[in-house]
Amino acid sequence: MVVIDEKYEGIISEDTYIALGSFDGLHIGHLTLINKAIELADKFNGKSMVFSFKNHPLSFIRPESAPKLLMSKDEKLSVLEKLGIDICCLVDFNENVMKMQPEDFVELLSKKYKAKGVIVGFNHKFGYKNKGDINLLKSLETVYGYKVYVLDAYSYGEEVVSSSRIREEISNGDLEEANKMLSREYFLEGKVIHGKKLGRQLGFPTANLEYNSNYVLPKTGVYYTNVLVNNEIYKGITSVGYNPTVSGDKKLTVETYILDFSEEIYDLQMKVYFIKRIRDEEKFNSMEELINQLKDDRNFAVNEQIKISF
């Protein structure tokens, strides 16, 4: 896959079939647009392309209203490459992009990127103050020689799939529903940092994740997870919360007990994939009660399957 951005000064010579969108999370609704671009490119011997943004538009327009992220730029590129997209153009949403008139954007798609097909969702808006819409795209088809393909909303469980709906499911702790709509397991990644080592004293040493607070955090509680560390996948039990029984921290932590694992991994990168919620966070009356519950959590994880591969 060829990756370009706003600094790209060339002109694409082959016909392209371009899926447009912010593609926040690349959920199953987004994938219908992307697969359509791939299908059309194959049919007409062109190149499939995605045009999207490096950053969420609201992070520039109204940072205080910007939603939490579902995936990083690198993860977005990785997923697109696996899907088979030929060209990905990720531009920085800045003042120039924000103020671009919709007609100028259409001209850019046609002349610089040689669009012969433009694939959009049913409610797609673009250009300055969202003045561009499907009607404008269609009105310029004959001017620039492309065809517009408008795809209907994609529903799951009788509701339209959207990034905001997925964020809500994650925030509510329903990772199984969120993962079905994402078509992959949601994860947090970061460096393993030193904690208070309280889990080690209980016989359940945990890896404390230095997570990025710009990403959606699952609801406080205990989860069955899969953990990628040192290029290996392990089963894990992950606590998102404040450790009320042993510390009552004011700072929320993401700590994972990795099954069948005893290596020192401080300062290494780790990915924690959230598979299933086990239970709420609880404050136990004694250490013995806590240890018994942790044993039950471990037994739960032992009987689960590893869900991810890389």
C-alpha beads as a LAMMPS data file, in Angstrom:
LAMMPS data file: protein, C-alpha beads

310 atoms
309 bonds

1 atom types
1 bond types

-500.0 500.0 xlo xhi
-500.0 500.0 ylo yhi
-500.0 500.0 zlo zhi

Masses

1 110.0

Atoms # bond

1 1 1 0.000 0.000 0.000
2 1 1 1.263 3.449 -0.937
3 1 1 0.786 6.031 1.820
4 1 1 0.694 9.731 0.950
5 1 1 -0.368 12.931 2.689
6 1 1 -0.940 16.631 2.045
7 1 1 2.761 17.066 1.210
8 1 1 2.491 14.748 -1.782
9 1 1 3.231 16.812 -4.880
10 1 1 2.808 14.201 -7.560
11 1 1 -0.202 13.394 -9.706
12 1 1 -1.550 9.855 -9.656
13 1 1 -1.564 8.510 -13.199
14 1 1 -3.950 5.556 -12.817
15 1 1 -7.710 5.758 -12.372
16 1 1 -8.721 5.619 -8.724
17 1 1 -11.829 4.603 -6.823
18 1 1 -11.810 6.617 -3.624
19 1 1 -13.628 5.921 -0.347
20 1 1 -14.120 9.175 1.565
21 1 1 -14.561 9.533 5.321
22 1 1 -12.898 10.186 8.644
23 1 1 -13.111 6.416 9.279
24 1 1 -12.901 6.766 13.054
25 1 1 -12.308 3.199 14.211
26 1 1 -12.745 1.572 10.784
27 1 1 -15.889 -0.234 11.907
28 1 1 -18.019 -2.623 9.852
29 1 1 -19.977 0.260 8.331
30 1 1 -16.756 1.898 7.123
31 1 1 -15.577 -1.422 5.716
32 1 1 -18.510 -1.526 3.290
33 1 1 -17.214 1.673 1.656
34 1 1 -13.639 0.442 1.583
35 1 1 -14.572 -2.945 0.151
36 1 1 -16.650 -1.188 -2.498
37 1 1 -13.600 0.847 -3.530
38 1 1 -11.566 -2.360 -3.808
39 1 1 -14.350 -4.071 -5.788
40 1 1 -14.632 -1.191 -8.276
41 1 1 -10.872 -0.894 -8.712
42 1 1 -10.667 -4.602 -9.515
43 1 1 -13.615 -4.400 -11.903
44 1 1 -12.309 -1.404 -13.855
45 1 1 -8.575 -2.166 -13.573
46 1 1 -7.845 0.881 -11.423
47 1 1 -6.472 1.552 -7.961
48 1 1 -8.440 1.504 -4.722
49 1 1 -7.875 4.503 -2.479
50 1 1 -8.916 5.847 0.913
51 1 1 -8.919 9.585 1.598
52 1 1 -9.069 10.344 5.303
53 1 1 -7.486 12.389 8.086
54 1 1 -4.556 11.933 10.439
55 1 1 -6.528 13.631 13.206
56 1 1 -10.203 13.857 14.069
57 1 1 -11.617 17.113 12.580
58 1 1 -13.087 18.130 15.933
59 1 1 -9.624 17.973 17.503
60 1 1 -8.838 21.048 15.398
61 1 1 -12.219 22.786 15.233
62 1 1 -13.312 22.339 18.883
63 1 1 -10.684 20.411 20.848
64 1 1 -12.812 20.415 23.994
65 1 1 -15.533 18.506 22.104
66 1 1 -13.261 16.038 20.337
67 1 1 -14.252 12.415 21.003
68 1 1 -11.936 9.853 22.496
69 1 1 -10.069 7.858 19.863
70 1 1 -10.749 4.271 18.850
71 1 1 -7.504 3.609 17.000
72 1 1 -4.145 5.170 16.203
73 1 1 -3.018 6.355 12.784
74 1 1 -0.585 3.430 12.572
75 1 1 -3.337 0.933 13.395
76 1 1 -5.587 2.511 10.755
77 1 1 -2.853 2.091 8.147
78 1 1 -2.237 -1.496 9.239
79 1 1 -5.917 -2.428 8.893
80 1 1 -6.227 -0.722 5.496
81 1 1 -3.173 -2.548 4.183
82 1 1 -4.533 -5.901 5.337
83 1 1 -7.813 -5.128 3.570
84 1 1 -5.939 -4.626 0.310
85 1 1 -6.224 -0.873 -0.294
86 1 1 -3.717 0.303 -2.924
87 1 1 -3.340 3.953 -1.886
88 1 1 -4.072 5.683 1.400
89 1 1 -4.045 9.460 1.627
90 1 1 -4.083 10.705 5.212
91 1 1 -4.051 14.480 5.487
92 1 1 -3.673 16.732 8.492
93 1 1 -7.013 18.397 9.214
94 1 1 -5.886 22.003 9.611
95 1 1 -7.132 25.477 8.743
96 1 1 -6.421 25.051 5.033
97 1 1 -8.396 21.829 4.867
98 1 1 -11.186 23.218 7.037
99 1 1 -11.651 26.256 4.768
100 1 1 -11.430 24.372 1.469
101 1 1 -14.539 24.953 -0.610
102 1 1 -16.306 21.706 -1.524
103 1 1 -15.990 22.386 -5.270
104 1 1 -12.228 22.764 -4.861
105 1 1 -12.063 19.468 -2.994
106 1 1 -13.895 17.680 -5.798
107 1 1 -11.501 19.209 -8.321
108 1 1 -8.576 17.970 -6.195
109 1 1 -9.959 14.431 -6.183
110 1 1 -10.402 14.501 -9.938
111 1 1 -7.227 16.221 -11.116
112 1 1 -4.618 15.217 -8.537
113 1 1 -5.922 11.804 -7.575
114 1 1 -7.667 10.935 -10.888
115 1 1 -10.903 9.814 -9.272
116 1 1 -13.181 7.762 -11.502
117 1 1 -15.312 6.563 -8.627
118 1 1 -16.160 8.319 -5.361
119 1 1 -17.635 6.116 -2.634
120 1 1 -19.434 7.786 0.289
121 1 1 -21.904 7.047 3.034
122 1 1 -25.531 8.149 2.794
123 1 1 -24.983 11.259 4.940
124 1 1 -21.517 12.321 3.808
125 1 1 -20.678 16.022 4.128
126 1 1 -17.431 17.753 3.206
127 1 1 -15.775 21.093 2.545
128 1 1 -16.012 24.402 4.364
129 1 1 -18.819 24.391 6.936
130 1 1 -19.918 21.005 5.524
131 1 1 -21.482 22.739 2.523
132 1 1 -20.594 19.836 0.251
133 1 1 -22.946 16.865 0.079
134 1 1 -24.019 13.987 -2.128
135 1 1 -26.080 16.269 -4.371
136 1 1 -23.027 18.396 -5.110
137 1 1 -20.913 15.321 -5.808
138 1 1 -23.517 14.055 -8.267
139 1 1 -23.904 17.441 -9.955
140 1 1 -20.196 17.432 -10.819
141 1 1 -20.035 13.879 -12.179
142 1 1 -20.150 14.934 -15.843
143 1 1 -17.831 17.898 -15.268
144 1 1 -15.010 15.718 -13.971
145 1 1 -15.892 12.312 -15.384
146 1 1 -16.350 10.279 -12.236
147 1 1 -19.273 8.331 -10.782
148 1 1 -20.633 8.631 -7.250
149 1 1 -21.505 5.497 -5.294
150 1 1 -23.664 6.127 -2.229
151 1 1 -23.940 3.309 0.306
152 1 1 -26.757 2.950 2.805
153 1 1 -26.238 2.970 6.559
154 1 1 -24.993 -0.305 8.004
155 1 1 -27.026 -1.660 10.899
156 1 1 -26.219 -4.097 13.663
157 1 1 -28.813 -5.146 16.221
158 1 1 -31.442 -2.947 14.528
159 1 1 -29.370 0.215 15.078
160 1 1 -27.002 2.034 12.759
161 1 1 -23.348 1.288 13.422
162 1 1 -21.406 4.434 14.279
163 1 1 -18.161 5.356 15.997
164 1 1 -20.088 7.124 18.758
165 1 1 -22.158 3.992 19.401
166 1 1 -18.986 1.911 19.651
167 1 1 -17.397 4.396 22.049
168 1 1 -20.513 4.175 24.200
169 1 1 -20.395 0.365 24.276
170 1 1 -16.734 0.416 25.328
171 1 1 -17.409 3.032 28.001
172 1 1 -20.252 0.842 29.286
173 1 1 -17.994 -2.204 29.422
174 1 1 -19.712 -4.153 26.651
175 1 1 -16.586 -5.060 24.708
176 1 1 -18.197 -8.034 22.994
177 1 1 -20.714 -5.783 21.243
178 1 1 -18.082 -3.136 20.488
179 1 1 -15.729 -5.723 19.013
180 1 1 -18.432 -7.116 16.737
181 1 1 -19.033 -3.645 15.327
182 1 1 -15.309 -2.978 14.988
183 1 1 -14.743 -6.416 13.401
184 1 1 -11.649 -6.714 15.604
185 1 1 -10.775 -6.625 19.295
186 1 1 -10.383 -3.181 20.834
187 1 1 -7.023 -2.621 22.493
188 1 1 -4.967 -0.186 24.493
189 1 1 -1.215 -0.028 24.085
190 1 1 1.647 1.571 25.922
191 1 1 4.758 1.035 27.979
192 1 1 4.820 -1.226 31.029
193 1 1 5.610 0.973 34.025
194 1 1 6.368 0.388 37.692
195 1 1 3.387 0.303 40.015
196 1 1 3.007 -0.423 43.720
197 1 1 3.652 -4.148 43.177
198 1 1 0.675 -5.025 45.380
199 1 1 -0.418 -7.811 43.048
200 1 1 2.919 -9.527 43.465
201 1 1 2.324 -9.729 47.211
202 1 1 -1.003 -11.466 46.534
203 1 1 0.503 -13.991 44.128
204 1 1 -0.905 -12.209 41.068
205 1 1 1.838 -9.918 39.716
206 1 1 0.475 -7.376 37.259
207 1 1 1.886 -5.342 34.386
208 1 1 0.882 -1.690 34.791
209 1 1 0.112 -0.087 31.421
210 1 1 1.031 3.528 30.705
211 1 1 -2.060 4.159 28.599
212 1 1 -2.909 7.186 26.480
213 1 1 -5.923 9.000 27.945
214 1 1 -6.897 10.256 24.468
215 1 1 -8.282 6.777 23.760
216 1 1 -11.568 5.339 24.992
217 1 1 -11.179 3.540 28.309
218 1 1 -13.437 0.593 29.119
219 1 1 -15.716 0.941 32.120
220 1 1 -14.033 0.184 35.432
221 1 1 -14.036 -3.517 36.113
222 1 1 -12.200 -6.749 35.395
223 1 1 -11.843 -8.117 31.862
224 1 1 -10.619 -11.205 30.093
225 1 1 -7.927 -9.931 27.733
226 1 1 -5.335 -11.113 25.271
227 1 1 -1.909 -9.576 25.705
228 1 1 0.741 -8.995 23.072
229 1 1 4.214 -8.641 24.575
230 1 1 7.617 -9.729 23.253
231 1 1 5.892 -10.799 20.010
232 1 1 3.856 -13.439 21.831
233 1 1 0.159 -13.643 22.700
234 1 1 -0.934 -14.562 26.215
235 1 1 -4.200 -14.771 28.117
236 1 1 -4.689 -12.037 30.660
237 1 1 -6.921 -10.670 33.388
238 1 1 -7.040 -6.880 33.236
239 1 1 -8.307 -4.562 35.941
240 1 1 -9.425 -1.084 34.921
241 1 1 -9.978 0.837 38.122
242 1 1 -8.725 2.173 41.415
243 1 1 -7.776 -0.948 43.431
244 1 1 -10.271 -0.158 46.222
245 1 1 -9.395 -3.129 48.441
246 1 1 -5.639 -2.651 48.650
247 1 1 -4.977 0.997 47.842
248 1 1 -8.008 3.075 46.876
249 1 1 -5.978 5.000 44.315
250 1 1 -7.378 8.265 42.991
251 1 1 -5.691 7.623 39.652
252 1 1 -7.263 5.036 37.395
253 1 1 -4.886 2.244 36.425
254 1 1 -4.915 -0.479 33.773
255 1 1 -3.171 -3.526 35.249
256 1 1 -2.893 -6.976 33.710
257 1 1 -2.103 -10.320 35.267
258 1 1 -0.621 -12.357 32.406
259 1 1 -1.227 -16.086 32.673
260 1 1 1.763 -18.444 32.411
261 1 1 4.210 -15.561 32.283
262 1 1 7.072 -14.587 34.595
263 1 1 9.381 -12.307 32.583
264 1 1 10.394 -8.788 33.616
265 1 1 8.903 -6.462 31.011
266 1 1 9.275 -2.985 32.493
267 1 1 9.676 -0.312 29.790
268 1 1 8.575 -2.689 27.037
269 1 1 5.569 -1.988 24.815
270 1 1 2.430 -4.009 25.466
271 1 1 -0.949 -4.268 23.775
272 1 1 -3.980 -5.295 25.820
273 1 1 -6.917 -6.564 23.745
274 1 1 -10.229 -6.469 25.604
275 1 1 -12.262 -9.587 24.871
276 1 1 -14.944 -9.933 27.549
277 1 1 -16.004 -8.267 30.776
278 1 1 -15.768 -10.606 33.778
279 1 1 -17.139 -8.504 36.624
280 1 1 -17.390 -5.104 38.276
281 1 1 -14.597 -3.664 40.378
282 1 1 -15.257 -4.557 44.014
283 1 1 -13.980 -3.626 47.451
284 1 1 -13.491 -6.842 49.436
285 1 1 -13.647 -7.171 53.215
286 1 1 -10.334 -9.014 53.445
287 1 1 -7.255 -9.994 51.447
288 1 1 -8.444 -13.595 51.583
289 1 1 -11.699 -12.674 49.828
290 1 1 -9.753 -10.759 47.192
291 1 1 -7.328 -13.636 46.562
292 1 1 -10.222 -16.109 46.213
293 1 1 -11.874 -13.845 43.673
294 1 1 -8.621 -13.482 41.739
295 1 1 -8.368 -17.276 41.596
296 1 1 -11.891 -17.391 40.160
297 1 1 -10.926 -14.740 37.598
298 1 1 -7.880 -16.778 36.588
299 1 1 -10.024 -19.909 36.185
300 1 1 -12.369 -17.898 33.969
301 1 1 -9.436 -16.898 31.745
302 1 1 -8.022 -20.433 31.642
303 1 1 -11.279 -21.688 30.117
304 1 1 -11.448 -18.930 27.459
305 1 1 -9.955 -19.072 23.993
306 1 1 -7.239 -16.810 22.621
307 1 1 -9.044 -14.574 20.136
308 1 1 -6.354 -12.566 18.406
309 1 1 -3.496 -13.253 16.025
310 1 1 -0.924 -10.917 14.534

Bonds

1 1 1 2
2 1 2 3
3 1 3 4
4 1 4 5
5 1 5 6
6 1 6 7
7 1 7 8
8 1 8 9
9 1 9 10
10 1 10 11
11 1 11 12
12 1 12 13
13 1 13 14
14 1 14 15
15 1 15 16
16 1 16 17
17 1 17 18
18 1 18 19
19 1 19 20
20 1 20 21
21 1 21 22
22 1 22 23
23 1 23 24
24 1 24 25
25 1 25 26
26 1 26 27
27 1 27 28
28 1 28 29
29 1 29 30
30 1 30 31
31 1 31 32
32 1 32 33
33 1 33 34
34 1 34 35
35 1 35 36
36 1 36 37
37 1 37 38
38 1 38 39
39 1 39 40
40 1 40 41
41 1 41 42
42 1 42 43
43 1 43 44
44 1 44 45
45 1 45 46
46 1 46 47
47 1 47 48
48 1 48 49
49 1 49 50
50 1 50 51
51 1 51 52
52 1 52 53
53 1 53 54
54 1 54 55
55 1 55 56
56 1 56 57
57 1 57 58
58 1 58 59
59 1 59 60
60 1 60 61
61 1 61 62
62 1 62 63
63 1 63 64
64 1 64 65
65 1 65 66
66 1 66 67
67 1 67 68
68 1 68 69
69 1 69 70
70 1 70 71
71 1 71 72
72 1 72 73
73 1 73 74
74 1 74 75
75 1 75 76
76 1 76 77
77 1 77 78
78 1 78 79
79 1 79 80
80 1 80 81
81 1 81 82
82 1 82 83
83 1 83 84
84 1 84 85
85 1 85 86
86 1 86 87
87 1 87 88
88 1 88 89
89 1 89 90
90 1 90 91
91 1 91 92
92 1 92 93
93 1 93 94
94 1 94 95
95 1 95 96
96 1 96 97
97 1 97 98
98 1 98 99
99 1 99 100
100 1 100 101
101 1 101 102
102 1 102 103
103 1 103 104
104 1 104 105
105 1 105 106
106 1 106 107
107 1 107 108
108 1 108 109
109 1 109 110
110 1 110 111
111 1 111 112
112 1 112 113
113 1 113 114
114 1 114 115
115 1 115 116
116 1 116 117
117 1 117 118
118 1 118 119
119 1 119 120
120 1 120 121
121 1 121 122
122 1 122 123
123 1 123 124
124 1 124 125
125 1 125 126
126 1 126 127
127 1 127 128
128 1 128 129
129 1 129 130
130 1 130 131
131 1 131 132
132 1 132 133
133 1 133 134
134 1 134 135
135 1 135 136
136 1 136 137
137 1 137 138
138 1 138 139
139 1 139 140
140 1 140 141
141 1 141 142
142 1 142 143
143 1 143 144
144 1 144 145
145 1 145 146
146 1 146 147
147 1 147 148
148 1 148 149
149 1 149 150
150 1 150 151
151 1 151 152
152 1 152 153
153 1 153 154
154 1 154 155
155 1 155 156
156 1 156 157
157 1 157 158
158 1 158 159
159 1 159 160
160 1 160 161
161 1 161 162
162 1 162 163
163 1 163 164
164 1 164 165
165 1 165 166
166 1 166 167
167 1 167 168
168 1 168 169
169 1 169 170
170 1 170 171
171 1 171 172
172 1 172 173
173 1 173 174
174 1 174 175
175 1 175 176
176 1 176 177
177 1 177 178
178 1 178 179
179 1 179 180
180 1 180 181
181 1 181 182
182 1 182 183
183 1 183 184
184 1 184 185
185 1 185 186
186 1 186 187
187 1 187 188
188 1 188 189
189 1 189 190
190 1 190 191
191 1 191 192
192 1 192 193
193 1 193 194
194 1 194 195
195 1 195 196
196 1 196 197
197 1 197 198
198 1 198 199
199 1 199 200
200 1 200 201
201 1 201 202
202 1 202 203
203 1 203 204
204 1 204 205
205 1 205 206
206 1 206 207
207 1 207 208
208 1 208 209
209 1 209 210
210 1 210 211
211 1 211 212
212 1 212 213
213 1 213 214
214 1 214 215
215 1 215 216
216 1 216 217
217 1 217 218
218 1 218 219
219 1 219 220
220 1 220 221
221 1 221 222
222 1 222 223
223 1 223 224
224 1 224 225
225 1 225 226
226 1 226 227
227 1 227 228
228 1 228 229
229 1 229 230
230 1 230 231
231 1 231 232
232 1 232 233
233 1 233 234
234 1 234 235
235 1 235 236
236 1 236 237
237 1 237 238
238 1 238 239
239 1 239 240
240 1 240 241
241 1 241 242
242 1 242 243
243 1 243 244
244 1 244 245
245 1 245 246
246 1 246 247
247 1 247 248
248 1 248 249
249 1 249 250
250 1 250 251
251 1 251 252
252 1 252 253
253 1 253 254
254 1 254 255
255 1 255 256
256 1 256 257
257 1 257 258
258 1 258 259
259 1 259 260
260 1 260 261
261 1 261 262
262 1 262 263
263 1 263 264
264 1 264 265
265 1 265 266
266 1 266 267
267 1 267 268
268 1 268 269
269 1 269 270
270 1 270 271
271 1 271 272
272 1 272 273
273 1 273 274
274 1 274 275
275 1 275 276
276 1 276 277
277 1 277 278
278 1 278 279
279 1 279 280
280 1 280 281
281 1 281 282
282 1 282 283
283 1 283 284
284 1 284 285
285 1 285 286
286 1 286 287
287 1 287 288
288 1 288 289
289 1 289 290
290 1 290 291
291 1 291 292
292 1 292 293
293 1 293 294
294 1 294 295
295 1 295 296
296 1 296 297
297 1 297 298
298 1 298 299
299 1 299 300
300 1 300 301
301 1 301 302
302 1 302 303
303 1 303 304
304 1 304 305
305 1 305 306
306 1 306 307
307 1 307 308
308 1 308 309
309 1 309 310
